[in-house]
Amino acid sequence: MAEKASSYRGNGDNGDDGSTEGELNAWKHRPPYKVHDNDPNFHNRYEGSCHCGKIRYQLSREKPLDAKFCHCTTCQKIHGAPFQWAAIFHKEDINFTHGHHDLGWYESSEKTCVHKLPCKVSCAYCRTPIMDEGRNMILLFPTLIDFKSDEDRKNFEPTCHMFYPRRVLDINDGKPKWSGINGSSELIADTPEELKHKKRKEDEQAQKEEQENKK
């Protein structure tokens, strides 16, 4: 069942009084919102924040599980940008140090402000997108991270583009360009030919195995 989240107010307050008690606040005790105070297994490697600074967090993983550019129209509209740069992490990899009571949610399929997975998480005051929370993972936005070196930034280098046919500008960077979700759609544009060839072979093999299973 979806957990209710208070509606945004005109002054940027989302209605949360900061309490951590009760059923409506149960989400604050679960990843990715659980605070890792005095946790010897959580090692702070990066720090990030929203534009106004009310939301601040730490990351413990050196490299994301993956990083991508997404050109879908939902990302374009919500971010007000040509595309989204997202990095995938486990929910346990993040630690919110400030702002539990300054978070807001948006469930894009039903267009409601409830904490229903998957949902989009933002600062309720300055409206900066913080992350997309999925059922098992989170998508963070590296532009919110205060990188200390070029090497740190390279750890978040995107591996591919998704929904590239919906792009608003061409990006000829030689990275794989997927027509939809990476791995389950067609490779297009300036994707290296060897990757296109490999994908065709994989698709042919999958079709062959499917036909064999039907016999």
C-alpha positions as CSV (number, residue, x, y, z in Angstrom):
1,M,0.0,0.0,0.0
2,A,1.3,3.5,-0.8
3,E,2.5,5.6,2.0
4,K,0.9,9.0,2.1
5,A,3.1,12.0,1.7
6,S,1.9,15.5,2.6
7,S,1.1,17.9,-0.3
8,Y,3.5,20.7,-1.1
9,R,2.7,24.0,0.5
10,G,3.2,27.4,-1.1
11,N,6.2,28.3,1.2
12,G,8.1,25.1,0.3
13,D,7.2,23.2,3.4
14,N,6.0,19.7,2.6
15,G,4.1,19.4,5.9
16,D,6.5,17.0,7.6
17,D,7.1,18.0,11.2
18,G,10.4,16.1,11.4
19,S,9.2,13.3,13.6
20,T,10.5,9.8,13.2
21,E,7.8,8.1,15.1
22,G,4.6,6.5,13.9
23,E,3.4,4.5,10.9
24,L,3.5,7.5,8.5
25,N,7.2,8.0,9.4
26,A,8.2,4.3,9.0
27,W,10.0,5.1,5.7
28,K,12.6,7.1,7.6
29,H,13.9,3.9,9.2
30,R,14.4,2.0,5.9
31,P,17.0,2.4,3.2
32,P,17.6,4.7,1.4
33,Y,16.3,7.0,4.2
34,K,17.7,5.2,7.2
35,V,20.4,7.3,8.9
36,H,23.8,5.6,9.3
37,D,24.8,7.3,12.5
38,N,27.8,5.6,14.2
39,D,27.8,2.8,11.5
40,P,31.4,1.5,11.2
41,N,30.4,-0.2,7.9
42,F,29.4,3.0,6.2
43,H,32.4,4.8,4.7
44,N,31.7,8.3,3.4
45,R,33.3,8.7,-0.1
46,Y,31.1,11.5,-1.6
47,E,28.8,14.3,-0.5
48,G,25.9,15.8,-2.3
49,S,23.2,18.4,-1.8
50,C,20.2,20.1,-3.4
51,H,20.5,23.8,-4.5
52,C,19.3,25.3,-1.3
53,G,21.2,23.0,0.9
54,K,18.3,21.7,3.0
55,I,18.9,18.1,1.6
56,R,22.4,16.7,2.1
57,Y,23.7,13.2,1.8
58,Q,26.7,11.0,1.7
59,L,27.6,8.0,-0.5
60,S,29.7,5.0,0.5
61,R,30.3,3.3,-2.8
62,E,33.4,4.4,-4.9
63,K,31.7,3.8,-8.2
64,P,28.0,3.5,-9.1
65,L,26.7,0.2,-10.3
66,D,26.2,1.9,-13.7
67,A,25.7,5.4,-15.1
68,K,23.7,6.5,-18.1
69,F,22.3,9.3,-20.1
70,C,18.5,9.1,-20.5
71,H,16.8,11.0,-23.3
72,C,13.2,9.9,-22.5
73,T,10.6,12.7,-22.6
74,T,9.7,12.2,-18.9
75,C,13.3,13.0,-17.9
76,Q,13.4,15.9,-20.3
77,K,10.3,17.5,-18.7
78,I,11.0,16.8,-15.1
79,H,14.6,18.0,-15.2
80,G,14.0,20.8,-17.7
81,A,17.0,19.6,-19.6
82,P,17.9,17.8,-22.9
83,F,18.6,14.6,-21.0
84,Q,19.2,13.1,-17.6
85,W,22.6,11.9,-16.2
86,A,21.8,9.2,-13.7
87,A,24.0,6.8,-11.6
88,I,22.6,3.6,-10.1
89,F,23.3,2.7,-6.4
90,H,22.0,0.3,-3.8
91,K,19.7,1.9,-1.4
92,E,22.1,1.1,1.4
93,D,24.9,3.2,-0.3
94,I,23.3,6.5,0.7
95,N,23.1,8.3,4.0
96,F,21.0,11.4,4.4
97,T,22.6,13.7,6.9
98,H,20.1,16.6,6.6
99,G,16.6,17.0,5.3
100,H,14.4,14.0,6.1
101,H,11.5,16.5,6.7
102,D,12.3,18.4,3.5
103,L,11.7,15.6,1.0
104,G,8.8,15.4,-1.4
105,W,7.7,12.6,-3.7
106,Y,6.1,12.4,-7.2
107,E,4.8,9.2,-8.7
108,S,4.9,9.9,-12.4
109,S,2.6,7.2,-13.7
110,E,-0.4,8.3,-11.6
111,K,0.9,11.9,-11.2
112,T,0.4,11.9,-7.4
113,C,2.6,13.1,-4.5
114,V,2.7,9.8,-2.6
115,H,5.6,7.6,-1.6
116,K,4.7,4.8,-3.9
117,L,7.5,2.9,-5.7
118,P,8.9,3.7,-8.1
119,C,8.8,7.4,-7.4
120,K,10.8,10.6,-7.9
121,V,12.3,12.3,-4.8
122,S,13.0,16.0,-4.6
123,C,13.6,18.8,-2.2
124,A,10.3,20.2,-1.1
125,Y,11.8,23.7,-0.8
126,C,13.9,24.4,-3.9
127,R,12.4,21.5,-5.9
128,T,15.9,20.1,-6.9
129,P,15.4,16.5,-8.1
130,I,17.4,14.3,-5.6
131,M,16.9,10.8,-7.0
132,D,14.5,8.3,-8.5
133,E,13.7,5.6,-5.9
134,G,13.0,2.2,-7.4
135,R,11.9,-1.0,-5.6
136,N,15.5,-2.2,-5.2
137,M,17.8,0.5,-6.4
138,I,18.1,4.3,-6.5
139,L,19.1,6.6,-9.4
140,L,21.1,9.5,-8.3
141,F,22.1,12.6,-10.2
142,P,25.9,13.2,-10.2
143,T,25.5,17.0,-10.8
144,L,24.4,17.2,-7.1
145,I,27.7,15.7,-5.9
146,D,30.7,17.8,-4.9
147,F,33.5,16.0,-6.7
148,K,36.9,16.6,-5.1
149,S,38.9,15.5,-8.2
150,D,38.6,14.7,-11.9
151,E,39.3,11.1,-11.0
152,D,36.2,11.0,-8.7
153,R,34.1,12.5,-11.5
154,K,35.4,9.8,-14.0
155,N,34.0,7.1,-11.7
156,F,30.5,8.4,-12.7
157,E,31.3,8.3,-16.5
158,P,28.1,7.2,-18.3
159,T,28.4,3.9,-20.2
160,C,25.5,4.5,-22.7
161,H,22.6,6.6,-23.9
162,M,18.9,5.4,-23.5
163,F,15.9,6.4,-25.6
164,Y,18.2,8.1,-28.0
165,P,15.6,8.6,-30.8
166,R,13.8,11.1,-28.5
167,R,17.0,13.2,-28.2
168,V,16.8,17.0,-28.7
169,L,20.4,17.1,-29.9
170,D,22.9,14.7,-31.4
171,I,25.8,13.6,-29.1
172,N,28.4,11.9,-31.2
173,D,30.5,10.5,-28.4
174,G,30.9,6.9,-29.6
175,K,29.0,5.5,-26.6
176,P,26.3,2.9,-27.2
177,K,23.0,4.5,-28.2
178,W,19.9,2.4,-27.3
179,S,16.5,3.1,-28.8
180,G,14.9,2.3,-25.5
181,I,16.1,0.6,-22.3
182,N,19.7,-0.5,-22.5
183,G,20.2,-4.2,-23.2
184,S,16.6,-4.8,-24.3
185,S,16.3,-2.5,-27.4
186,E,18.1,-1.7,-30.6
187,L,21.6,-0.1,-30.9
188,I,21.5,2.8,-33.2
189,A,23.3,6.0,-34.4
190,D,27.1,6.1,-33.9
191,T,27.2,3.0,-31.6
192,P,30.5,1.2,-32.5
193,E,29.8,-1.4,-35.2
194,E,31.3,-4.2,-33.2
195,L,28.7,-3.6,-30.5
196,K,25.9,-3.6,-33.0
197,H,27.2,-6.8,-34.5
198,K,27.4,-8.4,-31.1
199,K,23.9,-7.4,-30.2
200,R,22.5,-8.8,-33.5
201,K,24.3,-12.1,-32.8
202,E,22.9,-12.2,-29.3
203,D,19.3,-11.5,-30.6
204,E,19.7,-14.2,-33.2
205,Q,20.8,-16.7,-30.6
206,A,18.0,-15.8,-28.3
207,Q,15.4,-16.3,-31.1
208,K,16.9,-19.6,-32.0
209,E,16.7,-20.8,-28.4
210,E,13.1,-19.6,-28.1
211,Q,12.1,-21.5,-31.3
212,E,13.9,-24.7,-29.9
213,N,12.0,-24.4,-26.7
214,K,8.7,-24.3,-28.6
215,K,9.3,-27.6,-30.3
